[in-house]
């Protein structure tokens, strides 16, 4: 039996990753608790990756407002 060391999903998962250069990540609907401002990557599994490498759980994030510009 041959077992690959490459992930089964490969690069297909990258198609579901959303990158935003300017965004605000909120923890609540009232937009009173800001978790992060700046660049973010929303991963295919719903986790939000910050430029520092830190990850925010989908349970912690209420919504993300993206900004153009």
N, C-alpha and C positions, 0 to 999 in steps of 0.2 A: 504494500500500500504506500502511495506517495502522499505526503501531507505538505501543503504549501505553507510557507512562513508569511505570505502576503495575506492581508485581511480579505475576507470574502467579498466585502462591499467595494474594496479598492477605492478608486477615485470617484465612483458614483456618489458617494456620500458628500463629496465636496460640492456637488451641484445643488445641495440643499442648504449649504452654509450661506448666510447673508452677512455681508460686511457693510458697516456704516462708518464713515469717517467722522461724522458729527451727530451725536445722539444723546438723549437724556434718558436714563433708566430710572423708573419710579417703582417704589415698593407699595404704593397705595393709589387708590382711585382719585383721591383728593389732590394728588401731586404735591404733597407736603414733604414726603420722604424721598429724597433723591439718593440713589445708590451710586450713580456714576454719571459723569458728563464727559463726552469725548468719543473717541473711536471704540467700536465694539464689533465683535463677531458673534452672530447667533448661530450656534451649532445645530446640526441635524437633530440632535436629541433634546433640543430646547434650552440647553445651558447657554449662558452668555459669557463669552470670553473677553476679558479686558486686556489692554495692551501689556500689562504687567505679567500676564499669564494666569492671573487669578480668575476663578470661575464663579459665576453667580448661578445659584440653583433656580430652575424654573418656578419653584415654589416661593422664592423670595421676590421675584420680579412680577409686578402687576402689569406693567406695559412699558413700551419703549417708544418715545417720540423721536423720529429722525428729523434732521434739519438739513436743508439744502444749502449749498453755498460752499 
